[in-house]
Amino acid sequence: MMLPGFPYAMPVEGFVGGLLIGLAAALMLLGSGRIAGISGIAARAMMLSKSGATIPAAWLFVVGLLLGALVVHVTVAPIATEFPPSTWMLIAGGLIVGFGTRLGSGCTSGHGVCGMARLSPRSLIATATLIASGTATVAIANVIGWGW
């Protein structure tokens, strides 16, 4: 299915993926009473945080994310990836995002998926800030010629 103006959009796949993300978040909340915030789980797996899931549970979640991507890559179609044109931009972007997730007490999965579903005021503000910051970053990068 092709959307006018968006030749590479994959609405059916996006819808199914969104359903699976919502299901995983709901199962984690119902099963363990914890929010499926990936940055918090990753921090716990690397022992950077003292709260949250147990370390083995955090590692299982992280490994499950990687295995899920591998299963899709092998069974459905190769996953196309595109990285910034330089390694320093990739490293700088990762550090900035990591700093932002710690500063904002969570990432898009924690705030955008789980927090907004619970109508958390903090998550509503954090998600609006994430979207505005991302939009501004892309606009600035395109203006100064860093877009790819």
C-alpha positions, 0 to 999 in steps of 0.5 A: 500500500502506497501513501501519496507523498510518502513512497517508502511508508509502510502503514500496515507494517507500522500498524502491526509493529505499533500493536506489538509494542503496545502489547509488549508494554502492556504485558510487562506492566501487567506481568511485573508492574514495571514500565517498559522504558528501554533506557531504564532497562538498559541502564539497569542491565549495565548496572548504571541504575539501582532501581527497576527490574532485576539485572537478569530480567533487564538482560533478558529484555535487552537480548529479546529486543535484539533477537526480535530484530534478528527474527524479523530480519531473517524471516520477513525481510532484511532490515535497512539501516542508514547511519550518519555520514561520519562516525563522530556524528553517530557517537555525538548523537548517541551521547546526546540522546543518552544524556537527554534520557537521563535528564528527562528520566526516560526515553520515547518508549517509557514516556511516549508509549507507556507514560502517554498511555497512562496520561502522565503529565510528566510524560506528555510534556517529555514527549512533546519536548522530544518531538519538538527537539527532534523536529528542530534538530532535523531542520537545523541539520538540513539547513546547515547541510548535515542532512542525509 
